[in-house]
Amino acid sequence: MDFSNFSSSEQQAMHRVIEQKQMKDFMRLYTGLVERCFESCCNDFTSKALSTKEETCVTNCTLKFLKHSERVGARFTEENAKMMGQQK
């Protein structure tokens, strides 16, 4: 984003707003990951430690989620590049 038309204080304010939104988006993503993997993998509450099966499940769930997010991000980047190329 180009904030060159804004004053220095307005630019700083806009950067703070963007940083706050990015943090909020990250926390939403992280919370979703934790919730999804916990609900899918953790079902034995007789021990405070994860069983080997649960730990493996959480690891696999996390890796799959991160790979999926990476692929979706790559596709968005590709589509954005196509759209930007069409606008010229």
ChimeraX attribute file (.defattr): number of C-alpha atoms within 10 A of each C-alpha:
attribute: neighborCount
match mode: 1-to-1
recipient: residues
	/A:1	5
	/A:2	6
	/A:3	12
	/A:4	9
	/A:5	8
	/A:6	11
	/A:7	10
	/A:8	11
	/A:9	9
	/A:10	13
	/A:11	15
	/A:12	13
	/A:13	12
	/A:14	15
	/A:15	14
	/A:16	12
	/A:17	12
	/A:18	12
	/A:19	12
	/A:20	12
	/A:21	12
	/A:22	12
	/A:23	12
	/A:24	12
	/A:25	12
	/A:26	12
	/A:27	12
	/A:28	12
	/A:29	13
	/A:30	12
	/A:31	11
	/A:32	12
	/A:33	17
	/A:34	15
	/A:35	11
	/A:36	15
	/A:37	18
	/A:38	15
	/A:39	11
	/A:40	13
	/A:41	19
	/A:42	15
	/A:43	11
	/A:44	11
	/A:45	9
	/A:46	7
	/A:47	7
	/A:48	7
	/A:49	10
	/A:50	16
	/A:51	15
	/A:52	9
	/A:53	11
	/A:54	18
	/A:55	14
	/A:56	13
	/A:57	17
	/A:58	22
	/A:59	14
	/A:60	14
	/A:61	19
	/A:62	16
	/A:63	12
	/A:64	12
	/A:65	15
	/A:66	13
	/A:67	12
	/A:68	12
	/A:69	13
	/A:70	12
	/A:71	12
	/A:72	12
	/A:73	12
	/A:74	12
	/A:75	12
	/A:76	12
	/A:77	12
	/A:78	12
	/A:79	12
	/A:80	12
	/A:81	11
	/A:82	11
	/A:83	11
	/A:84	10
	/A:85	9
	/A:86	8
	/A:87	6
	/A:88	5
